[in-house]
Amino acid sequence: MLMQEIILKKRNGQVLATEEINFFVSGYTSGAIPDYQASALLMAIWFSQMDERETADLTRAITDSGEIIDLSAIEGVKIDKHSTGGVADTTTLITAPLVAACGGQVAKISGRGLGHTGGTVDKLESIPGLNMALTMNDFVRVVSDCGVAIVSQSPNLVPADKRLYALRDVTGTVDNVALISSSIMSKKLASGADAIVLDVKYGSGAFMQSLEEARKLAAMMAAIGERAGKPTTVLITDMNQPLGRAVGNALEVEEAIRVLRGETGGDLLTVALALAAEMLVAARLAEDLNEAEARLQAALDAGGGLRRLQCMIELLGGDPRIGDDPSLLPRAAETVPIRAAATGYVSCIDTAGIGHAAQLLGAGRATKDDAIDPAVGLKMQVRLGDSVEEGEELGRLFINRRENFERAADMVRECVAVADQPPPMSPLIHDRIRSGGG
Amino acid sequence: MLMQEIILKKRNGQVLATEEINFFVSGYTSGAIPDYQASALLMAIWFSQMDERETADLTRAITDSGEIIDLSAIEGVKIDKHSTGGVADTTTLITAPLVAACGGQVAKISGRGLGHTGGTVDKLESIPGLNMALTMNDFVRVVSDCGVAIVSQSPNLVPADKRLYALRDVTGTVDNVALISSSIMSKKLASGADAIVLDVKYGSGAFMQSLEEARKLAAMMAAIGERAGKPTTVLITDMNQPLGRAVGNALEVEEAIRVLRGETGGDLLTVALALAAEMLVAARLAEDLNEAEARLQAALDAGGGLRRLQCMIELLGGDPRIGDDPSLLPRAAETVPIRAAATGYVSCIDTAGIGHAAQLLGAGRATKDDAIDPAVGLKMQVRLGDSVEEGEELGRLFINRRENFERAADMVRECVAVADQPPPMSPLIHDRIRSGGG
């Protein structure tokens, strides 16, 4: 088999055979196929697309490039949850413990944040003492003891995805349904869960800027799950404004704790509960979504979710007292208000821009080697449709250095458009797609 | 400027700015831009195309990546001639000396053959003693003395093209009008001629398989010549059968000599004269094509072309007596007839396949490091529309080793389709395109 012939075939719009996809992924992982042929194929895939069978084969080949975690020592249906990435999206830290409190086994491998979206690993690592680099034995033990474990990705998992992702990032081939689906789903398949619930974000703060593209991605991932024998449910949720109010690692952990304590709610809780309900149904711990929602609400009211989160934090070496007193989390030295420049209604929010402003303060990374400051970030006071007066506080920066803070405040102000009329409101949950068409 | 943003821009169908194209070519030549980004851009260009201005900029950037030859020491209009590559296409060895015999100054830098088409360098190097690696001073001296010099490409000429061509070859990005045009025209612009005549081959033995694609390529190259201030004429000529009868290096030199001696003619002479007439008009040595053709015929009849070729061979260190006695060229040890398997008319010839059969015998290279045997190859006896009887000789192999010869004979037989009816005949010269619309 010749790599240039595989490139030509895809370039000419043909469907690649399973063996050709395997040849590419294994050759690229071993180093036998050079980067320049891989990037040419990726660009050909970007233009010619891959169908469902090809994408499922690509996913399987990437999955098989490394270790596959064996969770069979854990009783019951193990469930994984993943978001395509948003701003102020702390659903994992709410959803996973609530599902555990209802008897679920949540085994989740998380990544770090890059660009304008945060990563669960960075958020949890803002908790003093917490270490997410667990051995697989410890991972299984934490799931068994707490019903929930979130750990950072092992270097042995999906090595082909790591190489391909780095290459896509610098060759203009990130935004393609087949390539995104296979990257996400290979990690899910390698992490050993029995059922998968995915949150595909759509809107100004998401990688998917159109609902149509989000639907294609959702359908493709559900189909891959189906072909791999892993029931997969995908919710398409709105990311046209920050989901919660906090953007920044310790700030987001604090917001999640306050949700689990019943002190706050809003869209963040709504989406977290919707995802959790899908997880309970997928794990066959509830008959339907109504039953699931009732059980989740009861667990929330009884503080069961908070206790599961504290259990996990303690077993990961972190200080569980932050669940009772979030002020034990790292705190920024100073806060700075961001004030509205005009009077009217919040008509549009450039959500990615809000993420970039937090990144500029040190809350996120521009490149994967950047250090982050767990304490810094921002909190938004306003949501789409809110009426604001000139000079009113739109939000507040949390800073440790005065460097860049004025630019970040300006960025946030420019991201929040104020108009004479409130915008039409879009639904929070746009669609639900289940593998097998369920 | 960021290379990934240039890739994204082209991928999204936008037009690249001159500075972006310069940034790419100079960065790729210096090694600052890696192969994997270059191949992603090449694939994006393959899909999104480049317009005339972009292609002219790409050509200029590639030209400027290395040495540009200064031919100003030679009096008059210096003319270059180039073919996109065909089978049994020895026009250069006929056209160039005939133009010189009519007062032209032909300064041509040639390449080696790769794949199923031959290269003029390989053909001339079959002449005992001949060396084509000249210094530029010697190149100028040979043109001044003989009116014609054909030398091999200096390593300092268009280094960006060499790197890009090697990359295109293994990444499925060879067959694109912008990339082919810029590769050909950058070499022509760097070689310092004042006017350019191009022969774009179309048909079963050419890289351009459709007349529409050939027309696009011709128009693009004429436009690039126009923008660079070099009058450029392009003929689109037929390559649906081998142009001459000989395929193989010494065999083709012998055929060219026999044409210049007036012993044979046919389509090879017709196309050679048509190209030569365009060169004379481009060099303003004839008012129009009629005058040019008359002068060329007179030069042919008087043996002027042969003398110019012998002059050049001698100054390149070769044995000029081959012009009087072609049997001094390397000769194959054995010849083998290829016989028709059926009775009927030659209805179709897979001309690339004929080239591959000669390559298999050792006349051409599969990879650029392969050695070639100057003596081997084949001669075709039949042309499209000829009637043949079963068992009649279709052609003859010229071999030095018995290895592969039966496979080569089978290949040739399979390339020649015999049917009950003769095929419709297509014209030998399909079109003429001149820069400036002339």
Contacts between the chains, C-beta under 8 A, distances in Angstrom:
chain1	res1	chain2	res2	distance
A	3	B	170	7.5
A	4	B	169	7.7
A	4	B	170	5.1
A	4	B	171	6.7
A	4	B	172	5.6
A	7	B	43	8.0
A	7	B	171	6.0
A	7	B	172	3.8
A	8	B	172	4.2
A	11	B	43	7.0
A	11	B	46	6.8
A	11	B	47	8.0
A	11	B	172	5.1
A	34	B	35	7.3
A	34	B	36	7.7
A	35	B	34	7.3
A	35	B	35	6.8
A	35	B	36	3.8
A	36	B	34	7.7
A	36	B	35	3.8
A	36	B	36	4.6
A	36	B	38	7.1
A	36	B	39	4.2
A	36	B	167	6.3
A	36	B	170	7.6
A	36	B	171	6.2
A	37	B	39	7.1
A	37	B	170	6.3
A	37	B	171	5.9
A	38	B	36	7.1
A	39	B	36	4.2
A	39	B	37	7.1
A	39	B	39	5.2
A	39	B	40	4.3
A	39	B	43	7.8
A	40	B	39	4.3
A	40	B	40	6.7
A	40	B	42	7.1
A	40	B	43	4.8
A	40	B	171	3.7
A	40	B	172	6.1
A	40	B	173	6.7
A	42	B	40	7.1
A	43	B	7	8.0
A	43	B	11	7.0
A	43	B	39	7.8
A	43	B	40	4.8
A	43	B	43	3.7
A	43	B	44	5.7
A	43	B	47	7.7
A	44	B	43	5.7
A	44	B	172	7.0
A	46	B	11	6.8
A	47	B	11	7.9
A	47	B	43	7.7
A	47	B	47	4.5
A	167	B	36	6.3
A	169	B	4	7.6
A	170	B	3	7.5
A	170	B	4	5.1
A	170	B	36	7.6
A	170	B	37	6.3
A	171	B	4	6.7
A	171	B	7	6.1
A	171	B	36	6.2
A	171	B	37	5.9
A	171	B	40	3.8
A	172	B	4	5.6
A	172	B	7	3.8
A	172	B	8	4.2
A	172	B	11	5.1
A	172	B	40	6.1
A	172	B	44	7.0
A	173	B	40	6.7
